[in-house]
Amino acid sequence: MSDSKVSPPDLAVLVSLSGEGGVERMVLNLVNAIAEQGTRVDLLLIKTRSKHLDALHPQVNRIDLGSKHTATSLWPLRRYLKQANPPALLAAKDRAGRMAVIARVLAGSGKTRLLMRLGTNLTAALAHKSPWRMRLRRLPIRLLYPHIDRIVAVSEGVRQDTLTVSGVDPQKVSVVRNPVITPQLQTAAEAPVPHPWLEDSEVPVILGAGRLTLQKDFHTLIQAFAQLRESRPCRLIILGDGRQKTPLLELAESLGVTADLDFPGFTSNPYAYMKRAQLFVLSSRWEGSPNVLTEAMALGVPVVSTNCPSGPNEILDQGRIAPLVPVGDHQALAAAMGKVLDSPPQGERLREAVAEYRAEISATHYLKLIG
């Protein structure tokens, strides 16, 4: 659609689309589900490099702010708020939220209700930073978060962490589950997948997926796989790209598992892989609410996860739905993987456990908070 509108929006959503990651996908799932319920939405784009935009609901008004970074979006955002004066503005991430606070003041649009979606456990994400960088990072949070009308955390763990880090009024921080499950997910899972291992039912395939970064801790997954492989035939596929690929390949070679480990790279349709895998493993050091874990369960695929902050313990009901293991413990992870492969849970139980992550439910909760 064009950038001009006859009537003002009911909601503006501010997001930086810099790739094909989980945040981008969740925000666009949410925007589409909100538009599906008849809400007029302006999608304010800081970056526009995302194939997810191809699936944007036709009733969403796409507006390019002409900025390539959140830090340089202040004046375009101020101008938009001054002209459109939307009843509500939802900032999709921490940086966007802080910028929106300043832009709202400069625009004099005090009647615009400001909400921010938080999808990361800030304490865990900052744990590897130096003390002075942590203090520098927390200062604007302490200064600006109190001026946000409503903070929406993707898990109770993120909510509690946000309260600790920001010091905001607990009444202003709510939990709304990510809009993970859509009809498109189910359709995509049925697509053919070009990988011969997933056509061989004799050898179970274990799947991991995500950016190849320290956060996802695929080192521990590969170590666990190597240990499990000593006692049974199995294969491991890890989807995604990132800086850690070379160290991960070197680790696999040192453990002698390269013949049964594959890195296909990034795929826009991991669901076809998930649907055909015998086990999905989340090995992360930290998350906000791990979408890939939820997606696998929505497809009825058995899972194992680290008990990282935040999200897996909520999704898996403190380990009652599927095993939770300590972060970085490859021996515990290997044991849990073997246990689930020996006795996989019923797919229907997994699907029921993540029913509240449907996009239409998430959209309804957001609209209630917007008021």
N, C-alpha and C positions, 0 to 999 in steps of 0.2 A: 504494500500500500504506500501511498505518498505520505510525505511528512506533514501535510496540511490536513486539518480536521475541522469539521463543521461544529461539532460539539466537544466540550472538554472531556478528558478521560475520567473514569472513576478511580483509576490507579495508575501510577507511573512506577516502573521497575527499572532500577539502575544496575547494570551489570557490565563487566569487562569480559568479553569473549575472546580468549587468547589461545584456544585450542579445542580439543575434543574430550576434555576431562569430565570427571563426575560432577563438579560444580556446575559447569556449563549445561550439562544434560539435565540436571535436577532443576535448574532455574527455568529452562525452557519447557520442561514437563509441567512445572507449576504454572507458568504463564499460559500455556495452552489449556490447562485444566480450568484455570480461572476464566479465561475467555469463553470456554465451552459453557460456563454457567451464566453467560450473558453480561459479564463485566467488561466495560470498555477499558482497554489497557494500552498505554504508551510504553514501549520497550526502548529505554534509553541505552544506547550502545556506546561504550568507550572504545572497545575493539570489536571488529566484526569478522575475525578469522575463525569461523566455525561452520562446519557442515550441518550442525544442528539447526541452523537458521533455515535450512531448506524445508524443514518440517514445521515451520512456524504457522500457527493458526491464522487463517486469513483475516480474522477480525482484530488481530493485534496490529497496532500502528507502530511500525519500526522507525525509530529516529536515531540517526547517527550523530553523536555529539561532535564528531570531527576531532576527537582526541585519541592519542595512541597510548595513553597511560592514565591511570586514575589520578595521579598527582597533577596532571595538566588539564583535568576535566572541570576544575572549579568554576571558571567563568562561563563555559558553555552550559553547565548545569544551573548556575545562578540565572542565566538568561532564560533558560527553559522554565524554571520555577516562577520567575517573574511574569512570563507571558502566559503560561498555561494554568498556573495556580491550581495544581491537582489537589483533590481532597486528601490523598495519601500518596506517599512515596516509599517504596520498598527497596532498600539497598541490599544487594545480594551477598556482599562480603564485608569483612571488617574495614578494609581501606575505603571501599565505597561508602560505607556507613559514616565513617569519620569525615569524609569529604562532603557528604550530604548535610551533616550538621552545620558546617561552615557555610555552605552554599545557601541553606535555608535562612540563616541569619542575614547574609549579604543581600538576599533577594527580598527580605522583609515579608516572607510568605509564612508567617507564624501559624496560619490556619491549616497549613499542610501537615497532616499527621505523618510522622517519620517512624518507619519500622526498619529493622535490620535483621537479616538472616545470618546466623553464625553456624558454620559447619565444621569447626575445628576446635579441638581441645588446646587452648592457647598455652597453658602451662607445659604440656607435653611437647608442643611444637617449638617452644622456646628453650627447652631444657638443654639443648646442645649449643646454645648461644653463650657468648661470654657475659659475665655479670653486668658490665656496663651497657652492652647491647640489649640485654633483658630489661634493664631500667629504662633505657631510651625507648624501647618498644612499648612498655607499660604506661609511660607517662601520658601519651595522647589518649590511651584507653581510659585512664582515670579522669582525664579532663573532659573528654567528649561524650563518652557513653551515657553519663547522666542526662544529657540533653536529647537522647533518643527516646521517643514515646513508648516504643515496645521493641524488645529484643526477642527474636524467635530462635531458640536453640533446637538443633536437630536431634538431640538426645538429652536425657536427664543428666548424664555425665558432663556434657558441654554446658548445660545450664548451671550446675553447681560450680564448675570451674570458672565460668564467666562471672558469677557472683563473687567468687574469691578474688579474681584478678581485677575486676572493675569497681567493686564496692557499690554497685547500683542497687536500688530498691528491689528486693526479691519479687514484689508484685508486678514489676515491669518486665520480667523475663519469663517467657512461656516456652513450652516444648511442643513442637509440631513435627511429626515424622516426615521424612523425606518423601517426595512424590515419585517413588521408584517404579511402581508397577503400573504399566500402561498396556493397552491392547497391542501397541507396536512391539513391545518386548516379547509378548507371546508369539506374535507373527514372525519376528526376526529369528526366534529360536528354532523355527521349523525350516529355515533356509538350509540348503546343503552346505557342508563345511569341507573345504579342500585339505583334509589331513588324513592320511591313511591309517594312523593309529586309532582314530575314532571309529573306524570301520571294522576294527579287529576286536571282537568281543572276548577273545581269549585272555588278553592281557589288560588289566584295569588301568585306566588313565586318570591321573591326578592333575588337577588344573589349578594354576595360580594366575592372577591377572592384576595389572596395575603398572604404574610408572616404575622403572627400574631405579629406585632410589633407596637411600638408607632407611627411610620411613617404612617402606614396605617389607624390608628385612627378608628378601628372598634368599640371602645367605643361609639363614636358619632353615628355611624350607628345603633348600638343596641338601643341607646336612641331614635333615630328617629323612628326606627321600633316599639318600645313600644308605642310611641305617636300615630303613624299611626294605630296601631292595636286596639286602643281604639275606633276608628271610623269605622273600616271595617275589615273583615276577611282577613288575609294575613299571609304568612310564610316567613322566612328568612333562607337562607343557606349561610354559610361562608366557602369557601374552603381555605385550607392552614393550616400550622402548625407554631408554634413559642412560644416564652417565655410568651406572653401575654394571652395564652389560659385560664389559671386558673383565672386571674382577669376578663376576659371576661365572663366566665361561672358564676362567682360570681355576676357580674353586671346583667346578664340575670336573675339569680334567684331572685335578689333583686327587679327587675322590673316585675317579674311574667310572663316572656315570654318564659320560657324554653320549654313549650309544642310545641311552633311554631318556635323554633330556633334550627338549627342543624349545627354541626361542623364535616363534614365527614373527615376532614384532608386533606393532600396533595393528589392531583390526577394528573396524567400525562396527562389527557385529560379533562381540564375544559370546553372545547368547547361544549361537549355534554350537559353539564349543562347549559351553556350560551344559546344555541340554543333553549332550552325548557323553560327558565325563562321568566317571563312577564316583568321583569325590572332588569337591572344591575346598581349597585351603586358603584361609586368610592368615598371613604370618606377620602382620603389621606391628610396629612398635607403638604407634598411636594412630587414631582416627578421630572423626567427629561422630559419624554414623556410617559405617562401611556399606556403600551401595552395592558393591559386588557380592558381598555376603547375602544381602537381602535379595538380590536378583537371582542368585543361585537357588536360594530356598523357594522363591516364587516359582521357579521351574521344577521344584520337587527334587533337586539334586542334594545328596548328602553333603554335609559340611563339617569342617573342623576349624576352630579359630583360636588365636591367641586372646587372652583376656586383657587386651590393651585398653587404655583410655582413649576414647570413650565409645560406647555403642554395642560391642559384641555381647557383653553380659546382659544388656537389655533385650537385644534381638533374640538371644538364645535362652532367655529366662534363667539367668544365673547358671547355665550349663545343663538345665533340664531338657532342653530340646536337642542339643548337640554338645560335644566336648569343648571345654575351654581350657587352654593350657597356658602356663606362664610365658611371658614374652621372652624370646631368645633361648628357650629351652628346647633344643632340637630332639633330645631323647624323649621328653614328654610328648612332643609333637608327633614323633614317629610312632610312639605307642598308641596315641589317639587315632592317627590315620589308619593303622592296622586294625584297631578295634572297630572303626566305622566300616571299613571295607569288609570285615568279617560279618558284621551285623548291621547293615544299613537301615536307617529309620524309614517309615512309610512316607512317601512323598506328600500325601495329603496333610499329614501332621506338620510338615515343614511349611507348606503353603498357608495353612491356617495361622501359623505363628507370625507371619508377616502380612496378614490381611490388612492391617491398619496403615500399611505403606502404599496403598493404592493412591494414585494421583488425585482422583476426585475427592477422596477423604481429606487429603492434605490441603487441597484448594479450599474446601469448605471451612476448615479450621482457620486458614489465613484470612478468609473473608470475614469471619466472625471477629478476629482481632483487629482488622482494619476498621470495622464498624460502619 
